[in-house]
Amino acid sequence: MSGVHQQASKRLLLVIAYIGFISLGLPDSVAGVAWPSIRDTFDLHQRSFGLMFIGLGCGYCLSSFFGGKLTHALGLGSLLWISSGLVGVAMLGIALSPAWVMIVVCSVVWGLGSGGIDTGLNSYASNHFSARHMNWMHACYSLGATFGPLMMTATIVRANSWRAGYGLVGLLLLVMAVLFLATRNQWYVSPVDPQRPARPAVRMITILRDPLVCLQITLFSLYVGIEFTVGQWCYTLLSESRGVRPDIAGIMVGSYYASIGIGRILAGIIAHRVGLDPLLRFSTGLVLFGTVLFAFGSPVEVSFVGLIIIGLGLAPIFPSLMTRTPQRLGVEYASHAIGFQASAGIIGGAAVPGLAGVLAEFQGLTIVSQLVIAASVLMLMTHELVIAVASRRLSTAGSPLNS
């Protein structure tokens, strides 16, 4: 009977994990749609948008970096419900903020919570669920990111209130926190093998100095920077620079995130047939093609096709790169490298959209799409360097990490 209960508990946690990834995607995609309204409410410059990403990035990096220690100190279940609660409170705080500085402060809290949810759910899933479920969970993140812009667009168009959109997202995250709280004793990660003690801190420095690790860190930074910049700035670019109706622009943003989710489902089906490296090569090229199409696409239908192509191209990159990490660096060092990559990703997700805001302030919104093209070129080139360095390493007797 205990086996039946264990299976039922595992299925329940699987469902909650799927919902958790949806909730993780919701707040990440609403900021871009709400930004023009927030900017006008507080009479801000375009470059001010970058402060939200800086706050989010700082909070996320802090909580994800110490995610292991927090899990040990609090327990995974407690980390999940507290982190979800922090994101919910942050969303409600943004909705009620009387001044711009409070929104920036709430963005830090938002990052702290998001980093905890992301770290906690991925830690549990990697120990208890199959690779198929892992891929589909990341597709659920895209599902949440698809609904976010649609929700925010609806509240702005129908209620003329960006605050209502953030309030609704906040309430949903608090419901998620209650679900985690109710099941907190069922969440756990596999204990560390006592026969394999943790490497000392100097080993982490050694890993960071490895050229392949540095290239992969750069690759993740560029990937997340592109995904966030397109997702957060395309609404403003479409509605204010290209004259697209706000409701149509919101649907286009939602479609962009939907294409990422659909692409991840499809990639999970075909990845083992075509191989990860060929899939990644095709994907980075597809992203570049889509960014060019979006930048110079006219009429609006061409821009829409460009957004969909960008999303489909981006879809398999993050999970496929994560899968290749232990294959390229060795299982022994993969956990360190994966942590570095995740942190680098959120830094890129803060830096590139922030840079886009600064450039847009002085050069106009058109510069945003040109910046994304440049980042796509760098991502493609960096991935080719990763393949070249990894291939050279395999052809030698050993590698710096495994010697």
N, C-alpha and C positions, 0 to 999 in steps of 0.2 A: 504493500500500500504506500510505503514511503517513496518508492520509485515513481508511482503515479503522481503523488504530490509534488515530487521534484520536477517531473516533466511539466505539470500544470504551472508550477511556479516559474519555470524557465520560459514557457510560452507567454505568460503574463508579462515577465520582464522584457521579453522580446518586443511585445506590442508597445510597452511603455517606452522602450528605447527608440522605436520608430517614431512615436509621437514626440519624444524628446528631441530628436534631430529636426523634426518639423518646427518645433518651438524655437530651436536654435537658429533656424533660418529666417524666421519671421522678422525679428528686429533688425537684422543685418541689411535688409533690403528696403526698409521704409524711409531711411534717412534721405536718400536721393530724391524721392518724390516729395517729401515734406520740405526740403531745403529752400526752394524759392519762397514758400510761405513763411518759413521761419526767418529767412533773410529779410523779408519785407516787414515782418512783425517787429523785429529788433533793429531795423535799419542798419544792416551789416554789409560788409564788402564780400565779394565772392571768395576771397582768400580765407575768410573766417571759417568756411566750411571745413578746412583742413584741421582746425583745432579739435573738432569732434573725433576725427580719425586718430589724431595724436593721443587724445585722452583714452579712446577705446584701445588703441594699440598698447599704451603703457599698462593699463589695467590687465589686458589679456596676457601680455608677456609675463607680468608678475605672477599671476595666478597659475598659468600653465608651467612656468619654470619651477615653481614650488608645488606643483600638483601632486607629485609623489609623496612629499612630506605631509601635505594636507590630508591626503587619503589615509596615510598611516595614523595621523593624529586624530582625525575626525571620524574615519570610516567612510567608505565610498558612498553609502546611502545618505549620510549626513552632508557630505560634500555636494551631492547632487541637489538635495532640496534647498540647502542654503544658497548655492549658486543660482538656481532658478529663481529663488526669492529675490536675490540681489538684482537680477535682470528685470524682474517684474517691478520692483521698487524703483529702479532706474528709469524704466519707461514711464511710470506714473509721475516720477519726479520731473522728467522732461515735459510731460503734458501739463504740469502745474507750474512750471518755472516762470517766475516773474521777470527774470533777467537772463541774458545770454550766458553769463558766467556760470549760472546754475546748470545750464544744459551741458556745458563742458565738464563740470564736476560729475554730473550724472553719467556722462559718457565713460568716465573712469570706472565708476561703479558697474556700469554695463559691461565693460571689458573684463573686470574682475570676475563677474558671474559667468560670462561666456567662456572664458578660459577654463573655469572649473567644470562647467558642463561638458565642454569639448574633451578635456582630458579624462574626466571620469567615465563618460560613455565609451570613448575609444578604448580605454583601459579594460573595461568590462567586456566589451564586444570582442577584443582581440584574444581574450582568454576563454570565452564561452560560446561564441557564435562562429559560424562558417564564413569563409571569404565572400560567398554569395550574399549573405545577410549584411556583411560589412559594406559591400558596394551598394546595396539597396538602401542601407541607412544613410549613406551620403547622398543618394538620390532623394531621400526624404528631406534632407536639408534643403535641396533645391526646390522641393515642393513647398516648403515653408517660405523660401525666398520668393517663390512665384506668387503666393497668396498675399505676402506683405505689401507690395506695391498696389495690388488691386484693392486691398482694404484701405490703404491710405488715400488712394485716388478717390474711392467712393466717399470717404468722409470729407475730403476737400471739396469735391464737386457738389455733393448733395447737402452737406451740413456747413460748408465753408469753414472747416475747422481742422487744422492739422493736429491740434491738441487731442481731439476725440480719437484720431487714429492711433496716437501713442498710448492713450488711455486704454483702448481696446486691446492692444498688444500686451500692455502691462497686466491687465486682468487675466488674459490667457496664460501668461507666464506664471502668475500666482497659482492658477489652477494646476499647472504642471508641477509647481513646487509642492502642492498638497499631495499629488500622486506619488512623488518621490518620498515625501515624508511618511505616507501610509505604508510604503514598501521598503523603508530604509534598512530594515534588518535582513532583507533578502539580497541586497547588493553587496558583492564582495569580489575582490580580485584574487587570483591564485597566489598563495604565499611564495615568497622568494626562496629559491633553493639554498639552504644553508651551506651546501658544499661549494657554492659559487659566490664568494663574498664580493661586495661591490668594489669596483675599481677606484683607486684614489683619484683626487681631483686633478692631479697632474696628467692623468690619462685623458681627461676631457680636453685639456689644452692641446695635447698631442693630436687628438682627433680633429680639433678645430684647425690645426695647421696643415692637415692633409689636403692636397690640391683637389682631389675628387670631392671631398666633403665641402670645401669652399665653393666649388662649382655648383654642387647640388643646392647649397644654401642660397646662392645667387639665383638659381633657377626657380626655387620656391618663392623667393621674394618677388621676382618678376611675374610669375604666374598669378599670385594673389593680388599683386598691384594692378595687373590688367583686369582681372575679374571684378575687383572692387571699383576701379575707375570707370569701367563701362557701366556697371550696375548703378553706381551712385550719381554719375554725371550725365548719362544719356537722357534722362527726363528733362533736366534743365536745358541741355543742348537742343533737344527736339522742340520743346515748347517755347523757348525764348529766342533761339537762334534760327530755327527752321520753320517756325509758325505752325507747328502741329498742335491741334487741340489738346488741352490737358488730359481729357479722358482717354483719347487715343494714345497719347504719349505714355500714360500709365499702363495701358494694355500692352504696349510694346515692351516696356520694362519687364512686366510680368512674363511675357512670352520669352524674353531673353533668359530669365531664370528657369522657365519651364524647359527650354531647349537644353539647358545644362543637365537637368534631371533626366530627361528622355535620353540624352546622349550617354549618361552613365549607365542606365539600364541596358542600352544596346551594347555599350562597350563591355559590360560584364558578360554578355552572351558571346561576343566574337573575339575577345582578347586572347583566349587560349588557342584560337585557330590561326590568327595572324601574327601573334607574338607581341610583346609589350613595346619593344624598341621600334619596330615598324609602325605600330599604332601611334606611338608618341611622335614619331617623325611626321606622320600624316597629320596629326592633330595640331602640332605647332605651325605647320604650313597652312592648315585650314584657318587657324586663328589669324594669321597674317593676311590671308586673302579676305577674310570677313571684315577686319579692321579697315582695310583699304576700301572695300565696298561701302562700308558705313560712312567713312570719312568723305567720300566723293559721290556717294549715292544720291541721285535725284531722278525722279520724284521720291516721295516719302516711302513708297513701296520698296524701292531699292535699299533704302536705309534699313527698313524692317527685315528684309532678307539678309542684309549684312549682320544685323544683331543675332538672328537665328544661327547663322553660320559661325559667328564668334562663339556662341553658347555651345553648339555641337562640338566645336574644336576644343574648347576648354574642358569639356565634360570629363574625358578620361585622364587628363593630365595629372591631377592631384592624387587620385587613388593609385594610378599606375606607377607614378614616381615613388610613392610610399612602398608599394609592393617590390619595386626594384632595389630599394635601399639595402635590405639585408642580403640580397643576392649579389650586390656589388661590393658591399663593405664587410660582409660577414655578420652572422647573427649576434656574435659577441658584442659588437659595437653599434648595432642597429638602433638600440633604444636611445643611446646618446645622440646619434646623428638625426634620428626622427624628431627628437625634442628640439634640436637646433633648427631643423628645417621648418617645424611648425612656428617657432618663434620668429624666424626670418620671414616666413610668409606673412604674419600679421604686421611686421614692420613694413614690409613692402605694401601691404594693404592700407597702411596709414600714410606712408611717404608718397606714393605715386598719386593717389587722389588729392593729397595735400598740395603737392607740386602743381597738379592740374589747376587747383583753385588759385594759386599764386599767379600762374601764367595766364589764366583766364581773366584775372583782374586787370592785367596790363595789355594783353594781346587779343582778348575776346574769346568767346566760347569755342570758336573753330579750332583753337590751338589744342583743345582737349583731345579731339580725335587724332590729331597729328602726333601728340605725345603717346597715345596708345599704339599707333603704328610703330613708332620708334621702339617702344618696349617690346612689341611683338617680334621685331627683327632681332633684338638682343636675346629674347627667350629662345628663338629658333637657333641662333648661333651658339648660345650657351649649352643647349641640349646636345648639339653636334660635338661640342668640346667634351661634354660628359661621356658620350659614347666613345670618343677617341681615347680619352684617358683611361676609361674602364677597360677597353679592349687591349690597350697597351699593358695594363696591369695584369690582365689574364695571361698575356703572352710571356710574362717574366716569371721567374722562379717563385717570387713572393711579393708581398705588398707591404708598405710601411705599417699598415694597420694590423697585419696578421703575422708580422715577423717577430 
